[in-house]
Amino acid sequence: MTLVKTTKSRRLALSFAATDVIILGLVIHFFVPGDFASLIADALYTVMVYLVLAVILPRAKRVWLALAAFSLSAVIELSQLTGVPAQLAVSFPPSRLIFGTTFSALDLVAYAAGALAVFYADTILSARLSARLSARGTQWRPTQPE
């Protein structure tokens, strides 16, 4: 399997995963009440950021993708302290799904949990794919430096 084909396959799988995570996050956000559901939706937000970054940069190291996803999520959360996202939500309500409106330190914990979960899931799934391809006698060329 060539590197280009492996990269295309990875991007396709990541795109499907990102779509699924977005749908799941929206379902939880709109239909599951409670603080715990809100934290799960926040963790899924960071998972989605990781997946989108991985689609754009399929050869990036997983640890950097996880750190970038957490950092971007944290910056957006910290920006809520300025009040700008709340004002933006008044003029364009769908923006609250991306930028939120009120700061919560607990959200930062959820973002960290989401980044760790997707990092480990990506690592484990990649290792399993490598093992399956090796068992078939297909030469595996990782899309990322391991």
N, CA, C and O of each residue as an XYZ file, in Angstrom:
584
protein
N       0.864     -1.171      0.000
C       0.000      0.000      0.000
C       0.907      1.230      0.000
O       1.794      1.351      0.845
N       0.693      2.108     -0.912
C       1.558      3.274     -1.008
C       1.190      4.301      0.047
O       0.107      4.275      0.631
N       2.128      5.200      0.266
C       1.919      6.255      1.249
C       0.733      7.131      0.866
O      -0.053      7.528      1.727
N       0.601      7.434     -0.429
C      -0.502      8.274     -0.885
C      -1.840      7.594     -0.619
O      -2.782      8.233     -0.150
N      -1.926      6.286     -0.920
C      -3.167      5.558     -0.695
C      -3.473      5.471      0.802
O      -4.626      5.611      1.211
N      -2.452      5.244      1.610
C      -2.636      5.180      3.051
C      -3.116      6.526      3.585
O      -4.007      6.573      4.433
N      -2.535      7.616      3.097
C      -2.935      8.947      3.523
C      -4.375      9.234      3.122
O      -5.135      9.803      3.907
N      -4.760      8.845      1.901
C      -6.141      9.051      1.451
C      -7.114      8.243      2.318
O      -8.174      8.739      2.700
N      -6.749      7.009      2.621
C      -7.599      6.166      3.460
C      -7.738      6.757      4.857
O      -8.826      6.768      5.433
N      -6.639      7.241      5.389
C      -6.672      7.857      6.727
C      -7.565      9.090      6.716
O      -8.385      9.278      7.615
N      -7.404      9.928      5.698
C      -8.227     11.137      5.612
C      -9.714     10.792      5.505
O     -10.552     11.440      6.132
N     -10.033      9.782      4.718
C     -11.426      9.382      4.556
C     -11.998      8.880      5.892
O     -13.094      9.270      6.296
N     -11.252      8.024      6.556
C     -11.701      7.495      7.855
C     -11.852      8.618      8.879
O     -12.825      8.642      9.633
N     -10.907      9.538      8.910
C     -10.983     10.661      9.845
C     -12.168     11.570      9.532
O     -12.804     12.096     10.445
N     -12.464     11.755      8.259
C     -13.611     12.579      7.860
C     -14.921     11.957      8.327
O     -15.793     12.652      8.847
N     -15.055     10.653      8.142
C     -16.253      9.961      8.619
C     -16.354     10.047     10.141
O     -17.433     10.278     10.687
N     -15.226      9.861     10.815
C     -15.227      9.935     12.277
C     -15.610     11.339     12.751
O     -16.372     11.485     13.707
N     -15.085     12.370     12.086
C     -15.418     13.748     12.461
C     -16.908     14.020     12.275
O     -17.536     14.665     13.114
N     -17.467     13.527     11.179
C     -18.900     13.698     10.934
C     -19.716     13.023     12.035
O     -20.672     13.601     12.550
N     -19.336     11.809     12.387
C     -20.033     11.082     13.449
C     -19.934     11.812     14.793
O     -20.909     11.888     15.540
N     -18.758     12.341     15.088
C     -18.554     13.051     16.349
C     -19.390     14.334     16.381
O     -19.960     14.674     17.418
N     -19.466     15.038     15.267
C     -20.286     16.258     15.207
C     -21.749     15.922     15.460
O     -22.415     16.599     16.243
N     -22.251     14.885     14.805
C     -23.650     14.477     14.996
C     -23.900     14.072     16.441
O     -24.879     14.505     17.049
N     -23.020     13.245     16.994
C     -23.170     12.810     18.385
C     -23.129     14.000     19.344
O     -23.934     14.083     20.272
N     -22.201     14.908     19.118
C     -22.090     16.089     19.978
C     -23.335     16.961     19.932
O     -23.783     17.460     20.963
N     -23.896     17.146     18.741
C     -25.116     17.952     18.613
C     -26.310     17.266     19.273
O     -27.129     17.922     19.916
N     -26.409     15.953     19.114
C     -27.490     15.207     19.756
C     -27.394     15.348     21.273
O     -28.394     15.614     21.939
N     -26.203     15.172     21.812
C     -26.016     15.299     23.261
C     -26.319     16.730     23.708
O     -26.987     16.945     24.719
N     -25.821     17.703     22.946
C     -26.021     19.110     23.303
C     -27.498     19.493     23.361
O     -27.931     20.176     24.289
N     -28.260     19.054     22.376
C     -29.653     19.485     22.281
C     -30.664     18.570     22.983
O     -31.742     19.026     23.365
N     -30.333     17.296     23.156
C     -31.342     16.354     23.636
C     -31.039     15.679     24.965
O     -31.910     15.012     25.523
N     -29.833     15.833     25.483
C     -29.489     15.186     26.756
C     -29.256     16.281     27.794
O     -28.294     17.042     27.686
N     -30.126     16.366     28.791
C     -29.976     17.420     29.799
C     -28.908     17.068     30.833
O     -28.548     15.904     31.004
N     -28.423     18.074     31.502
C     -27.529     17.854     32.631
C     -26.101     18.312     32.389
O     -25.654     18.477     31.255
N     -25.409     18.510     33.495
C     -24.031     18.988     33.438
C     -23.082     17.938     32.876
O     -22.150     18.265     32.142
N     -23.323     16.667     33.225
C     -22.442     15.604     32.723
C     -22.517     15.522     31.199
O     -21.497     15.358     30.531
N     -23.722     15.635     30.658
C     -23.885     15.610     29.199
C     -23.167     16.797     28.558
O     -22.600     16.674     27.472
N     -23.193     17.925     29.224
C     -22.497     19.105     28.712
C     -20.985     18.868     28.667
O     -20.316     19.275     27.717
N     -20.457     18.213     29.690
C     -19.020     17.907     29.704
C     -18.651     16.903     28.609
O     -17.590     17.017     27.995
N     -19.517     15.929     28.364
C     -19.272     14.968     27.282
C     -19.264     15.702     25.946
O     -18.401     15.453     25.105
N     -20.216     16.602     25.749
C     -20.266     17.384     24.504
C     -19.003     18.230     24.358
O     -18.484     18.375     23.252
N     -18.504     18.787     25.458
C     -17.266     19.576     25.408
C     -16.070     18.704     25.035
O     -15.226     19.117     24.240
N     -15.994     17.510     25.599
C     -14.909     16.589     25.253
C     -14.989     16.221     23.774
O     -13.967     16.142     23.093
N     -16.199     15.998     23.285
C     -16.380     15.667     21.867
C     -15.980     16.829     20.964
O     -15.543     16.613     19.833
N     -16.126     18.057     21.453
C     -15.695     19.235     20.702
C     -14.198     19.141     20.412
O     -13.760     19.379     19.287
N     -13.422     18.796     21.432
C     -11.973     18.672     21.254
C     -11.628     17.477     20.371
O     -10.684     17.544     19.583
N     -12.380     16.386     20.493
C     -12.183     15.233     19.609
C     -12.397     15.662     18.157
O     -11.623     15.292     17.274
N     -13.452     16.447     17.917
C     -13.732     16.917     16.564
C     -12.597     17.807     16.047
O     -12.196     17.692     14.889
N     -12.085     18.682     16.895
C     -10.972     19.546     16.484
C      -9.766     18.687     16.097
O      -9.130     18.939     15.074
N      -9.452     17.680     16.904
C      -8.346     16.759     16.606
C      -8.554     16.103     15.240
O      -7.640     16.064     14.416
N      -9.761     15.590     15.010
C     -10.045     14.883     13.761
C      -9.936     15.804     12.555
O      -9.416     15.403     11.513
N     -10.416     17.022     12.686
C     -10.310     17.982     11.578
C      -8.846     18.319     11.319
O      -8.416     18.370     10.167
N      -8.088     18.548     12.369
C      -6.652     18.812     12.198
C      -5.945     17.618     11.554
O      -5.064     17.794     10.713
N      -6.329     16.416     11.948
C      -5.712     15.212     11.389
C      -6.071     15.033      9.909
O      -5.269     14.505      9.138
N      -7.262     15.466      9.513
C      -7.625     15.411      8.096
C      -6.751     16.386      7.312
O      -6.268     16.067      6.226
N      -6.555     17.572      7.872
C      -5.749     18.598      7.194
C      -4.270     18.218      7.193
O      -3.570     18.448      6.207
N      -3.795     17.638      8.292
C      -2.378     17.288      8.470
C      -2.238     15.802      8.804
O      -1.895     15.464      9.938
N      -2.495     14.905      7.845
C      -2.519     13.473      8.164
C      -1.176     12.892      8.588
O      -1.134     11.811      9.177
N      -0.093     13.578      8.305
C       1.225     13.053      8.685
C       1.760     13.668      9.975
O       2.872     13.354     10.399
N       0.978     14.534     10.595
C       1.410     15.158     11.851
C       1.431     14.107     12.965
O       0.644     13.161     12.958
N       2.326     14.288     13.900
C       2.385     13.375     15.040
C       1.119     13.523     15.871
O       0.602     14.624     16.060
N       0.639     12.406     16.355
C      -0.601     12.394     17.134
C      -0.513     13.278     18.378
O      -1.479     13.955     18.732
N       0.631     13.269     19.031
C       0.773     14.065     20.245
C       0.604     15.546     19.924
O       0.009     16.281     20.712
N       1.120     15.997     18.775
C       0.970     17.402     18.394
C      -0.468     17.717     18.022
O      -0.963     18.808     18.306
N      -1.137     16.772     17.391
C      -2.560     16.972     17.074
C      -3.373     17.111     18.357
O      -4.242     17.978     18.454
N      -3.089     16.258     19.339
C      -3.818     16.309     20.607
C      -3.538     17.626     21.340
O      -4.456     18.254     21.867
N      -2.279     18.033     21.370
C      -1.937     19.295     22.027
C      -2.575     20.484     21.316
O      -3.058     21.412     21.966
N      -2.579     20.459     19.995
C      -3.187     21.549     19.225
C      -4.692     21.586     19.437
O      -5.274     22.662     19.579
N      -5.324     20.424     19.461
C      -6.774     20.370     19.673
C      -7.138     20.907     21.057
O      -8.076     21.691     21.196
N      -6.395     20.483     22.074
C      -6.648     21.000     23.417
C      -6.398     22.501     23.478
O      -7.195     23.251     24.043
N      -5.285     22.934     22.890
C      -4.929     24.358     22.940
C      -5.978     25.226     22.266
O      -6.370     26.260     22.807
N      -6.429     24.820     21.103
C      -7.449     25.590     20.391
C      -8.744     25.645     21.207
O      -9.367     26.701     21.327
N      -9.137     24.511     21.762
C     -10.338     24.476     22.599
C     -10.179     25.377     23.819
O     -11.107     26.099     24.185
N      -9.012     25.336     24.446
C      -8.762     26.156     25.640
C      -8.748     27.646     25.301
O      -9.273     28.459     26.062
N      -8.156     28.004     24.174
C      -8.136     29.415     23.759
C      -9.555     29.923     23.537
O      -9.895     31.036     23.936
N     -10.379     29.099     22.899
C     -11.774     29.495     22.682
C     -12.492     29.638     24.024
O     -13.262     30.579     24.215
N     -12.246     28.716     24.952
C     -12.869     28.796     26.275
C     -12.403     30.051     27.006
O     -13.217     30.764     27.594
N     -11.121     30.320     26.976
C     -10.585     31.504     27.664
C     -11.077     32.801     27.023
O     -11.209     33.819     27.703
N     -11.348     32.766     25.719
C     -11.861     33.967     25.051
C     -13.238     34.351     25.579
O     -13.668     35.496     25.445
N     -13.927     33.378     26.182
C     -15.245     33.669     26.743
C     -15.148     34.643     27.918
O     -16.135     35.291     28.267
N     -13.986     34.749     28.518
C     -13.786     35.709     29.604
C     -13.867     37.152     29.102
O     -14.109     38.064     29.892
N     -13.670     37.367     27.815
C     -13.712     38.720     27.240
C     -15.137     39.194     26.976
O     -15.384     40.396     26.875
N     -16.076     38.252     26.863
C     -17.448     38.627     26.547
C     -17.737     38.711     25.057
O     -18.891     38.845     24.651
N     -16.695     38.631     24.243
C     -16.876     38.725     22.787
C     -17.723     37.567     22.250
O     -18.629     37.819     21.456
N     -17.477     36.314     22.642
C     -18.326     35.240     22.140
C     -19.799     35.409     22.515
O     -20.676     35.059     21.726
N     -20.080     35.936     23.702
C     -21.469     36.165     24.113
C     -22.116     37.223     23.224
O     -23.273     37.076     22.833
N     -21.381     38.287     22.903
C     -21.900     39.319     22.011
C     -22.108     38.776     20.606
O     -23.087     39.113     19.940
N     -21.193     37.943     20.163
C     -21.319     37.324     18.842
C     -22.551     36.432     18.786
O     -23.245     36.394     17.771
N     -22.824     35.717     19.867
C     -23.994     34.826     19.923
C     -25.302     35.605     19.838
O     -26.301     35.089     19.337
N     -25.300     36.845     20.324
C     -26.505     37.675     20.225
C     -26.775     38.036     18.765
O     -27.918     37.995     18.312
N     -25.720     38.389     18.035
C     -25.912     38.797     16.637
C     -25.994     37.611     15.682
O     -26.615     37.716     14.624
N     -25.375     36.479     16.040
C     -25.411     35.286     15.188
C     -25.501     34.050     16.089
O     -24.478     33.456     16.427
N     -26.724     33.658     16.480
C     -26.919     32.579     17.463
C     -26.185     31.257     17.186
O     -25.723     30.630     18.140
N     -26.054     30.799     15.923
C     -25.321     29.536     15.733
C     -23.861     29.583     16.187
O     -23.248     28.540     16.412
N     -23.304     30.784     16.320
C     -21.899     30.888     16.744
C     -21.688     30.356     18.158
O     -20.570     29.995     18.525
N     -22.754     30.307     18.950
C     -22.600     29.800     20.317
C     -22.199     28.333     20.328
O     -21.606     27.870     21.303
N     -22.510     27.580     19.255
C     -22.101     26.175     19.180
C     -20.588     26.045     19.025
O     -20.005     25.050     19.455
N     -19.958     27.029     18.421
C     -18.513     26.980     18.201
C     -17.753     27.693     19.316
O     -16.753     27.184     19.822
N     -18.238     28.879     19.694
C     -17.485     29.717     20.634
C     -18.027     29.726     22.054
O     -17.365     30.241     22.955
N     -19.221     29.167     22.280
C     -19.801     29.202     23.609
C     -20.136     30.622     24.014
O     -20.060     31.546     23.205
N     -20.508     30.788     25.280
C     -20.834     32.132     25.755
C     -20.274     32.428     27.140
O     -19.934     33.574     27.434
N     -20.172     31.409     27.999
C     -19.705     31.655     29.361
C     -18.550     30.722     29.710
O     -18.544     29.546     29.348
N     -17.585     31.273     30.417
C     -16.395     30.516     30.801
C     -16.713     29.531     31.912
O     -17.471     29.841     32.832
N     -16.128     28.340     31.821
C     -16.191     27.356     32.894
C     -14.856     26.620     32.938
O     -14.450     26.007     31.951
N     -14.185     26.676     34.062
C     -12.895     25.990     34.204
C     -13.052     24.480     34.034
O     -12.128     23.804     33.581
N     -14.218     23.955     34.396
C     -14.463     22.520     34.249
C     -14.448     22.097     32.774
O     -14.129     20.952     32.456
N     -14.792     23.018     31.890
C     -14.731     22.714     30.461
C     -13.299     22.402     30.030
O     -13.086     21.573     29.145
N     -12.325     23.056     30.642
C     -10.927     22.795     30.307
C     -10.549     21.346     30.642
O      -9.768     20.717     29.928
N     -11.108     20.835     31.725
C     -10.883     19.434     32.096
C     -11.509     18.515     31.039
O     -10.907     17.517     30.640
N     -12.703     18.856     30.596
C     -13.367     18.054     29.560
C     -12.556     18.076     28.265
O     -12.439     17.051     27.593
N     -12.000     19.226     27.912
C     -11.181     19.315     26.693
C      -9.936     18.429     26.817
O      -9.556     17.744     25.867
N      -9.313     18.447     27.985
C      -8.127     17.603     28.197
C      -8.497     16.125     28.090
O      -7.761     15.338     27.494
N      -9.631     15.754     28.666
C     -10.082     14.358     28.591
C     -10.369     13.961     27.143
O     -10.032     12.854     26.723
N     -10.983     14.851     26.391
C     -11.262     14.567     24.977
C      -9.985     14.411     24.171
O      -9.883     13.514     23.334
N      -9.006     15.284     24.418
C      -7.730     15.205     23.698
C      -6.993     13.904     24.014
O      -6.443     13.265     23.117
N      -6.983     13.517     25.285
C      -6.338     12.258     25.673
C      -7.063     11.052     25.068
O      -6.427     10.122     24.572
N      -8.382     11.078     25.113
C      -9.153      9.948     24.591
C      -8.930      9.759     23.095
O      -8.723      8.635     22.638
N      -8.970     10.834     22.338
C      -8.808     10.691     20.888
C      -7.352     10.353     20.534
O      -7.105      9.632     19.568
N      -6.406     10.859     21.296
C      -5.003     10.503     21.074
C      -4.800      8.993     21.226
O      -4.200      8.345     20.368
N      -5.310      8.449     22.331
C      -5.149      7.013     22.569
C      -5.962      6.183     21.582
O      -5.496      5.135     21.134
N      -7.143      6.622     21.243
C      -7.953      5.881     20.269
C      -7.258      5.847     18.913
O      -7.212      4.800     18.268
N      -6.724      6.969     18.481
C      -6.026      7.031     17.190
C      -4.779      6.145     17.222
O      -4.494      5.444     16.252
N      -4.049      6.172     18.307
C      -2.839      5.358     18.443
C      -3.178      3.866     18.391
O      -2.522      3.101     17.684
N      -4.198      3.461     19.138
C      -4.587      2.046     19.193
C      -5.118      1.571     17.840
O      -4.747      0.498     17.364
N      -5.987      2.374     17.225
C      -6.548      1.973     15.929
C      -5.471      1.899     14.848
O      -5.518      1.025     13.983
N      -4.513      2.802     14.896
C      -3.418      2.761     13.926
C      -2.559      1.512     14.124
O      -2.139      0.886     13.151
N      -2.300      1.152     15.375
C      -1.508     -0.054     15.657
C      -2.241     -1.305     15.176
O      -1.624     -2.218     14.629
N      -3.557     -1.344     15.381
C      -4.334     -2.497     14.910
C      -4.322     -2.581     13.390
O      -4.214     -3.673     12.832
N      -4.431     -1.446     12.720
C      -4.378     -1.436     11.265
C      -3.026     -1.938     10.788
O      -2.940     -2.718      9.839
N      -1.986     -1.492     11.445
C      -0.643     -1.938     11.087
C      -0.512     -3.449     11.229
O       0.055     -4.108     10.358
N      -1.030     -3.998     12.319
C      -0.955     -5.438     12.563
C      -1.754     -6.205     11.511
O      -1.300     -7.242     11.027
N      -2.938     -5.708     11.152
C      -3.766     -6.390     10.145
C      -3.091     -6.378      8.777
O      -3.120     -7.375      8.056
N      -2.487     -5.252      8.424
C      -1.816     -5.175      7.129
C      -0.580     -6.060      7.102
O      -0.288     -6.690      6.086
N       0.143     -6.110      8.208
C       1.323     -6.973      8.277
C       0.931     -8.442      8.173
O       1.635     -9.229      7.541
N      -0.183     -8.812      8.786
C      -0.655    -10.196      8.736
C      -1.027    -10.592      7.309
O      -0.888    -11.755      6.928
N      -1.492     -9.638      6.531
C      -1.842     -9.896      5.128
C      -0.623     -9.888      4.219
O      -0.715    -10.228      3.040
N       0.501     -9.503      4.766
C       1.701     -9.435      3.950
C       1.832     -8.118      3.207
O       2.712     -7.956      2.363
N       0.955     -7.182      3.525
C       1.018     -5.871      2.902
C       2.018     -5.029      3.667
O       2.012     -4.991      4.897
N       2.876     -4.356      2.919
C       3.841     -3.501      3.584
C       3.125     -2.258      4.080
O       2.448     -1.577      3.310
N       3.273     -1.965      5.355
C       2.609     -0.806      5.944
C       3.595      0.328      6.039
O       4.684      0.194      6.597
N       3.189      1.447      5.483
C       3.979      2.667      5.612
C       3.119      3.648      6.377
O       2.099      4.113      5.870
N       3.521      3.962      7.581
C       2.676      4.832      8.399
C       2.496      6.203      7.761
O       3.390      6.715      7.087
N       1.323      6.786      7.988
C       1.067      8.120      7.490
C       1.634      9.166      8.422
O       1.666     10.353      8.097
N       2.083      8.718      9.587
C       2.644      9.630     10.567
C       3.946      9.039     11.107
O       4.089      7.818     11.182
N       4.874      9.881     11.476
C       6.054      9.353     12.167
C       5.611      8.741     13.490
O       4.855      9.362     14.237
N       6.060      7.570     13.776
C       5.624      6.890     15.005
C       6.516      7.228     16.153
O       6.301      6.746     17.265
